[in-house]
Amino acid sequence: MNVTDFADARIAWTTHDGSRGLWRVTSIARHENDGQAWFLAAGVMAGDVYGSGPLPMDPAYSFQFVASHERHVMFREPVGTAALLDTDAPHVASFSDVAIEVGEIEGEIVDLRSAAAMSRWPLTARLTATGASGARWLLDFPVNHINLREKPEGFQVETGPIVVPADLIDIAGAARPAGVQLAFIFFNQLDRVDLLAFGPGASGRGYRHFSRLDGVMIGVCAA
C-alpha cells in the first residue's frame, strides 16, 4: 500500500513582503475523488519573527497551520491569554505563493498482532472512512506512539494531532474553521477510533472534546 512520505512532505510559503517559511507536514486529509485535501503543519510557539528582543510572543501562544491548495487556517492555543481566535483566509490574503510538496512511498502493512511489529519503525497510518456527504476520505498520519502486547494480544496507538474534516465527523464543541478540526487520535482496533478535539471549554481553549468514529478502516504501514 502506498502511503505519504512524511519524511519529505512540506509546505512552503512566501509572504507579500518576501519572507519565506517552510513547514514539516504531520497529517493529511484527502477527499478520495475530487482532489480536495488539507495538510497540517507541525505546531510551534508563536515568535516575534526577525525580532531583536525576546523572541517568544508575550502573551505566549502556540499555533498550527493547516492549508488546502486555495486557503489556510491558523489554530491558536493560548498559553497566557484567552483573547485569541482561529483564522481562515484564502492564500492570496497573506501570501504571494504557497507550495505543498507531498510524495508517497510504498509501505508494507504491519500485523500489529505479531511480535515482529516491535521491530518495524517508523510507522504510518492510513484511515479510510465515508463522510456525511458520501465523500470517501483518506487520513494519513505518522504513528508517534504505539503499545504492543503479545499475551493477551493487544495494541494501542496514541498519536496526533491530525486534521479531521467536519464532513467525516462533526465533533461537538470543536473549533472548525473552514470545516476542519484538529484532534488527537487513539485506536486499539482497526475499525474504530477515539478523537480528542481542539476547541473552547469552561477552562479555556484546548484538546477537550471527545468523539468516537466507528466503521473506519485503518492500515498501519512500515516503509
Residue frames relative to the residue before (quaternion, step in Angstrom):
aa qw qx qy qz dx dy dz
M 1.0000 0.0000 0.0000 0.0000 0.00 0.00 0.00
N 0.3537 -0.7232 0.5506 0.2206 3.59 -0.91 0.87
V 0.0274 -0.7873 0.6157 -0.0168 3.55 -0.98 0.92
T 0.6789 -0.4955 0.3563 0.4081 3.56 -1.28 0.32
D 0.3308 -0.7051 0.5944 0.2002 3.54 -1.07 0.83
F 0.1538 -0.8408 0.5140 0.0726 3.57 0.16 1.29
A 0.5385 0.6272 -0.4143 0.3807 3.61 1.14 -0.37
D 0.7887 0.2916 -0.1471 0.5208 3.59 1.06 -0.70
A 0.4984 0.6800 -0.4274 0.3264 3.61 1.23 -0.16
R 0.1133 0.8108 -0.5639 0.1082 3.57 -0.89 0.93
I 0.2468 -0.6943 0.6494 0.1877 3.49 -1.42 0.34
A 0.0777 -0.7824 0.6169 0.0361 3.57 -0.92 0.91
W 0.0493 -0.7938 0.6055 0.0289 3.56 -0.97 0.86
T 0.1366 -0.7306 0.6571 0.1254 3.52 -1.34 0.37
T 0.3267 -0.7542 0.5368 0.1908 3.57 -0.70 1.08
H 0.6759 -0.5077 0.3479 0.4054 3.56 -1.27 0.30
D 0.7057 0.4220 -0.2815 0.4947 3.62 1.15 -0.42
G 0.6624 -0.5860 0.2771 0.3754 3.57 1.27 0.43
S 0.4865 0.6396 -0.4547 0.3839 3.60 1.22 0.20
R 0.2132 -0.7906 0.5654 0.0986 3.57 -0.91 0.93
G 0.0918 -0.7916 0.6034 0.0288 3.54 -1.05 0.82
L 0.1299 -0.7771 0.6137 0.0521 3.54 -1.14 0.71
W 0.1044 -0.8172 0.5668 -0.0083 3.55 -0.83 1.07
R 0.3892 -0.6639 0.5833 0.2598 3.54 -1.18 0.65
V 0.3318 -0.7375 0.5563 0.1911 3.60 -0.88 0.95
T 0.1333 -0.8310 0.5392 0.0305 3.58 -0.81 1.03
S 0.7982 0.0546 -0.0338 0.5990 3.62 1.23 -0.15
I 0.0762 -0.7875 0.6111 0.0253 3.56 -1.12 0.71
A 0.0823 -0.7488 0.6551 0.0583 3.56 -1.13 0.79
R 0.0348 -0.8226 0.5665 -0.0349 3.57 -0.56 1.21
H 0.3791 -0.6415 0.6184 0.2497 3.52 -1.18 0.75
E 0.4693 -0.7353 0.4109 0.2651 3.57 -0.62 1.14
N 0.7904 0.3716 -0.1714 0.4559 3.60 1.01 -0.75
D 0.8173 0.3373 -0.1723 0.4342 3.61 0.69 -0.99
G 0.5809 -0.6277 0.3654 0.3675 3.61 1.23 0.14
Q 0.4517 0.6755 -0.4671 0.3487 3.61 1.24 -0.08
A 0.1217 0.7979 -0.5798 0.1112 3.59 -0.90 0.89
W 0.1672 -0.7444 0.6378 0.1053 3.52 -1.30 0.57
F 0.1589 -0.7903 0.5907 0.0354 3.54 -0.97 0.98
L 0.2075 -0.7991 0.5579 0.0840 3.58 -0.69 1.14
A 0.2641 -0.7556 0.5820 0.1433 3.56 -0.89 1.00
A 0.6371 -0.5279 0.4006 0.3936 3.55 -1.26 0.43
G 0.4716 -0.6865 0.4797 0.2763 3.55 -1.05 0.76
V 0.0540 -0.7810 0.6220 0.0168 3.57 -1.15 0.69
M 0.4972 -0.5705 0.5381 0.3711 3.52 -1.36 0.14
A 0.4886 -0.6748 0.4683 0.2943 3.58 -0.92 0.89
G 0.1024 -0.8091 0.5779 0.0291 3.55 -1.03 0.84
D 0.5117 -0.5815 0.5286 0.3473 3.53 -1.35 0.31
V 0.2436 -0.8376 0.4702 0.1344 3.55 0.18 1.34
Y 0.8367 0.0545 -0.1273 0.5299 3.55 -0.87 1.15
G 0.3567 0.7602 -0.4785 0.2568 3.61 1.18 0.44
S 0.4064 -0.7084 0.5234 0.2432 3.57 -1.30 0.23
G 0.6632 0.4556 -0.3019 0.5114 3.58 1.26 -0.26
P 0.7756 -0.2230 0.2051 0.5538 3.61 -1.09 -0.59
L 0.3875 -0.7787 0.4504 0.2015 3.57 -0.68 1.07
P 0.6041 0.5231 -0.4005 0.4483 3.70 0.98 -0.47
M 0.5035 -0.6426 0.4817 0.3186 3.57 -1.04 0.76
D 0.1143 -0.7727 0.6217 0.0584 3.56 -1.16 0.66
P 0.4315 -0.2706 -0.8237 0.2492 1.62 -1.10 2.27
A 0.5506 -0.6649 0.4168 0.2847 3.53 -1.11 0.79
Y 0.1130 0.7647 -0.6335 0.0326 3.54 -1.24 0.57
S 0.3243 -0.7026 0.5946 0.2184 3.53 -1.27 0.50
F 0.0626 -0.8064 0.5862 0.0469 3.56 -1.19 0.38
Q 0.1793 -0.7460 0.6281 0.1300 3.52 -1.34 0.38
F 0.3107 -0.7502 0.5709 0.1218 3.49 -1.03 1.03
V 0.0401 -0.7774 0.6276 -0.0110 3.56 -0.85 1.04
A 0.0373 -0.8272 0.5602 -0.0243 3.58 -0.76 1.01
S 0.1927 -0.6747 0.6914 0.1722 3.48 -1.30 0.62
H 0.6892 -0.4502 0.3266 0.4645 3.59 -1.18 -0.26
E 0.7582 0.3765 -0.2015 0.4928 3.62 1.21 -0.39
R 0.8224 0.1053 -0.0154 0.5588 3.62 1.03 -0.68
H 0.2373 -0.7705 0.5767 0.1322 3.54 -1.32 0.19
V 0.2293 -0.7355 0.6267 0.1169 3.50 -1.35 0.51
M 0.1539 -0.7402 0.6451 0.1104 3.55 -1.18 0.71
F 0.1430 -0.7540 0.6366 0.0757 3.58 -0.68 1.12
R 0.0914 -0.8175 0.5686 0.0090 3.59 -0.73 1.07
E 0.1140 -0.7865 0.6061 0.0327 3.55 -0.88 1.03
P 0.2967 -0.7923 0.5024 0.1785 3.61 -0.32 1.17
V 0.2755 -0.7283 0.6039 0.1703 3.52 -1.17 0.72
G 0.8296 0.1595 -0.0673 0.5308 3.59 0.90 -0.88
T 0.7663 0.2498 -0.1601 0.5699 3.59 1.24 0.16
A 0.3461 -0.7285 0.5490 0.2193 3.56 -1.22 0.49
A 0.5703 0.6382 -0.3638 0.3676 3.57 1.28 -0.13
L 0.4945 0.6241 -0.4520 0.4020 3.57 0.78 1.06
L 0.1302 -0.7839 0.6042 0.0594 3.54 -1.08 0.77
D 0.5045 -0.5912 0.5217 0.3518 3.54 -1.27 0.37
T 0.1930 -0.7780 0.5868 0.1149 3.57 -1.17 0.55
D 0.1225 -0.7644 0.6326 0.0208 3.52 -1.25 0.66
A 0.1910 0.7945 -0.5487 0.1766 3.59 -0.61 1.08
P 0.5396 -0.5689 0.4852 0.3869 3.57 -1.22 0.34
H 0.6370 -0.5557 0.3668 0.3884 3.57 -1.11 0.64
V 0.6490 0.5627 -0.3354 0.3869 3.58 0.90 -0.89
A 0.5845 0.5877 -0.3786 0.4119 3.61 1.18 -0.40
S 0.8061 0.2755 -0.1143 0.5111 3.60 1.07 -0.71
F 0.8092 0.2552 -0.0760 0.5237 3.56 1.08 -0.72
S 0.4092 -0.6690 0.5555 0.2764 3.52 -1.22 0.53
D 0.7987 0.0043 -0.0003 0.6018 3.58 1.22 -0.42
V 0.0072 -0.7486 0.6627 0.0172 3.55 -1.17 0.73
A 0.0425 -0.7987 0.6001 -0.0155 3.57 -0.73 1.09
I 0.1358 -0.7768 0.6127 0.0526 3.56 -0.90 0.98
E 0.0467 -0.8133 0.5789 -0.0353 3.56 -0.60 1.19
V 0.1636 0.7815 -0.5724 0.1869 3.54 -0.37 1.29
G 0.0763 -0.7939 0.6028 0.0222 3.55 -0.83 1.02
E 0.3698 -0.7098 0.5499 0.2387 3.54 -1.32 0.05
I 0.1625 -0.7474 0.6340 0.1144 3.52 -1.28 0.48
E 0.5304 -0.6117 0.4722 0.3486 3.54 -1.22 0.42
G 0.1062 -0.8109 0.5750 0.0242 3.54 -0.74 1.10
E 0.3234 -0.7219 0.5813 0.1908 3.53 -1.22 0.63
I 0.4599 -0.6857 0.4907 0.2785 3.57 -0.75 1.05
V 0.2440 -0.7670 0.5815 0.1186 3.57 -0.88 1.01
D 0.3332 -0.7161 0.5810 0.1964 3.57 -0.93 0.97
L 0.2658 -0.8108 0.5033 0.1363 3.57 -0.26 1.27
R 0.5845 0.5529 -0.3816 0.4550 3.59 1.28 0.02
S 0.6412 0.5350 -0.3092 0.4550 3.56 1.30 -0.21
A 0.5379 -0.6197 0.4645 0.3330 3.58 -1.09 0.74
A 0.5769 0.6056 -0.3746 0.4001 3.59 1.15 -0.53
A 0.5353 0.6366 -0.4069 0.3776 3.59 1.19 -0.41
M 0.5826 0.5998 -0.3692 0.4056 3.59 1.15 -0.55
S 0.7058 0.4641 -0.2651 0.4649 3.59 1.12 -0.56
R 0.6219 0.5507 -0.3392 0.4415 3.60 1.25 -0.04
W 0.2595 0.7497 -0.5688 0.2171 3.57 -0.70 1.09
P 0.5574 -0.1993 -0.8053 0.0313 1.62 -1.99 1.54
L 0.3511 -0.7207 0.5628 0.2012 3.52 -1.32 0.34
T 0.1288 -0.7621 0.6311 0.0659 3.55 -1.18 0.73
A 0.2225 -0.7763 0.5783 0.1159 3.58 -0.96 0.88
R 0.1020 -0.7461 0.6524 0.0855 3.52 -1.26 0.61
L 0.1223 -0.7754 0.6185 0.0340 3.54 -0.80 1.11
T 0.0933 -0.7836 0.6139 0.0208 3.56 -0.88 1.01
A 0.1759 0.7778 -0.5820 0.1590 3.58 -0.81 1.02
T 0.4219 -0.6966 0.5291 0.2383 3.55 -1.29 0.44
G 0.3627 -0.7605 0.5085 0.1774 3.54 -0.89 1.02
A 0.7298 -0.4250 0.3110 0.4360 3.55 -1.35 0.07
S 0.6709 0.5043 -0.2914 0.4589 3.59 1.11 -0.67
G 0.5484 -0.5858 0.4031 0.4400 3.57 1.29 -0.28
A 0.4878 0.6598 -0.4292 0.3776 3.57 1.30 -0.11
R 0.3117 -0.7243 0.5846 0.1911 3.54 -1.10 0.75
W 0.1534 -0.8128 0.5611 0.0322 3.57 -0.75 1.13
L 0.1813 -0.7388 0.6400 0.1078 3.53 -1.18 0.76
L 0.0744 -0.7909 0.6073 0.0112 3.58 -0.70 1.11
D 0.0808 -0.7932 0.6035 0.0049 3.56 -0.64 1.18
F 0.1660 0.7789 -0.5922 0.1228 3.60 -0.99 0.81
P 0.5082 -0.6291 0.4845 0.3336 3.60 -1.14 0.59
V 0.4038 -0.6556 0.5756 0.2753 3.54 -1.26 0.50
N 0.2335 -0.7934 0.5509 0.1121 3.57 -0.56 1.17
H 0.8024 0.0069 0.0429 0.5952 3.57 1.07 -0.73
I 0.0387 0.7816 -0.6213 0.0388 3.55 -1.01 0.88
N 0.2158 -0.7321 0.6329 0.1298 3.55 -1.16 0.77
L 0.0382 -0.7960 0.6040 -0.0085 3.59 -0.91 0.92
R 0.0133 -0.7910 0.6108 -0.0316 3.55 -1.02 0.89
E 0.3774 -0.7443 0.5084 0.2126 3.58 -0.93 0.95
K 0.8206 0.0455 0.0302 0.5689 3.60 0.82 -0.99
P 0.4551 -0.3842 -0.7586 0.2643 1.58 -0.90 2.30
E 0.6414 -0.5762 0.3621 0.3542 3.53 -1.12 0.75
G 0.3075 0.7567 -0.5417 0.1984 3.57 -0.91 0.87
F 0.0629 -0.7669 0.6365 0.0525 3.53 -1.32 0.34
Q 0.0083 0.7737 -0.6314 -0.0510 3.55 -1.30 0.23
V 0.1809 -0.7598 0.6193 0.0805 3.53 -0.99 0.99
E 0.0105 -0.7570 0.6529 -0.0219 3.55 -1.04 0.93
T 0.2421 0.7900 -0.5131 0.2323 3.58 -0.34 1.21
G 0.4537 0.6857 -0.5036 0.2653 3.53 -1.32 0.09
P 0.5171 0.0275 -0.7815 -0.3481 1.43 -2.41 -0.62
I 0.2491 -0.7328 0.6128 0.1596 3.52 -1.33 0.43
V 0.4732 -0.6354 0.5177 0.3232 3.56 -1.29 0.27
V 0.0860 -0.8115 0.5774 -0.0266 3.57 -0.80 1.11
P 0.3545 -0.7338 0.5309 0.2324 3.64 -0.55 1.06
A 0.4958 -0.6495 0.4840 0.3131 3.59 -0.99 0.79
D 0.5577 0.5924 -0.3919 0.4295 3.59 1.19 -0.43
L 0.6577 0.5072 -0.3119 0.4615 3.58 1.08 -0.68
I 0.7542 -0.1725 0.1152 0.6230 3.56 1.01 -0.87
D 0.2613 -0.7611 0.5786 0.1328 3.57 -0.77 1.07
I 0.1680 -0.8306 0.5266 0.0674 3.57 -0.06 1.33
A 0.4415 -0.7247 0.4646 0.2533 3.58 -0.53 1.20
G 0.8213 0.2318 -0.1958 0.4832 3.56 -0.87 1.04
A 0.5624 0.6240 -0.3904 0.3767 3.59 1.20 -0.32
A 0.4781 -0.5988 0.5496 0.3328 3.54 -1.25 0.51
R 0.0233 0.8260 -0.5606 0.0544 3.59 -0.86 0.95
P 0.0419 0.8003 -0.5957 0.0544 3.64 0.58 1.00
A 0.8401 0.0956 -0.1230 0.5196 3.56 -1.01 0.94
G 0.6173 -0.5951 0.3376 0.3884 3.59 1.19 0.46
V 0.6205 0.4914 -0.3767 0.4812 3.59 1.16 0.57
Q 0.1890 -0.7722 0.6029 0.0668 3.53 -1.19 0.72
L 0.2998 -0.7055 0.6047 0.2163 3.55 -1.31 0.39
A 0.1126 0.7983 -0.5839 0.0952 3.57 -0.93 0.85
F 0.3891 -0.6238 0.6148 0.2854 3.50 -1.28 0.55
I 0.2221 -0.7990 0.5527 0.0826 3.55 -1.03 0.82
F 0.0972 -0.7774 0.6215 0.0022 3.55 -1.07 0.91
F 0.1894 0.7798 -0.5921 0.0729 3.61 -0.99 0.68
N 0.0717 -0.7799 0.6205 0.0399 3.54 -1.18 0.76
Q 0.6909 0.2308 -0.2853 0.6229 3.50 1.27 0.69
L 0.5338 -0.6987 0.4001 0.2586 3.55 -1.18 0.56
D 0.6969 0.4251 -0.2912 0.4988 3.60 1.23 0.31
R 0.7512 0.2818 -0.1864 0.5671 3.60 1.26 0.27
V 0.0497 -0.7883 0.6126 0.0286 3.56 -1.09 0.78
D 0.2653 -0.6978 0.6357 0.1963 3.51 -1.31 0.49
L 0.1548 -0.7953 0.5848 0.0392 3.54 -1.05 0.87
L 0.1060 -0.7520 0.6469 0.0690 3.54 -1.09 0.78
A 0.1369 -0.8682 0.4769 0.0039 3.52 -0.11 1.40
F 0.5218 -0.6396 0.4913 0.2779 3.53 -1.31 0.60
G 0.3600 0.7208 -0.5456 0.2306 3.55 -1.03 0.82
P 0.6837 -0.4841 0.3451 0.4231 3.57 -1.29 0.03
G 0.0135 0.7851 -0.6191 0.0070 3.52 -1.27 0.51
A 0.7484 -0.4103 0.2694 0.4460 3.56 -1.30 0.06
S 0.7636 0.3272 -0.1805 0.5266 3.59 1.08 -0.69
G 0.7458 -0.3626 0.2101 0.5179 3.59 1.17 0.50
R 0.6588 -0.5114 0.3825 0.3977 3.54 -1.36 0.01
G 0.3044 0.7368 -0.5647 0.2137 3.54 -1.06 0.78
Y 0.6273 -0.4981 0.4218 0.4248 3.55 -1.34 -0.20
R 0.2643 0.8009 -0.4744 0.2523 3.56 0.01 1.32
H 0.6519 0.5224 -0.3123 0.4523 3.65 1.25 -0.05
F 0.2093 -0.8257 0.5199 0.0644 3.56 -0.40 1.30
S 0.1303 0.7557 -0.6399 0.0498 3.53 -1.21 0.64
R 0.2415 -0.7507 0.5985 0.1412 3.56 -1.26 0.48
L 0.1373 -0.7846 0.6029 0.0449 3.55 -0.99 0.90
D 0.1430 -0.7907 0.5937 0.0428 3.56 -0.65 1.19
G 0.7644 0.4160 -0.2707 0.4116 3.54 -1.34 0.15
V 0.4551 0.6581 -0.4720 0.3703 3.57 1.13 0.59
M 0.2589 -0.7047 0.6214 0.2240 3.55 -1.36 0.07
I 0.0643 -0.8077 0.5860 -0.0071 3.57 -0.75 1.08
G 0.0491 -0.7528 0.6555 0.0348 3.53 -1.04 0.88
V 0.1609 -0.7617 0.6219 0.0848 3.56 -0.99 0.89
C 0.0936 -0.8403 0.5329 -0.0342 3.53 -0.63 1.23
A 0.2019 -0.7104 0.6546 0.1615 3.52 -1.35 0.47
A 0.4810 -0.6736 0.4781 0.2939 3.56 -0.99 0.82
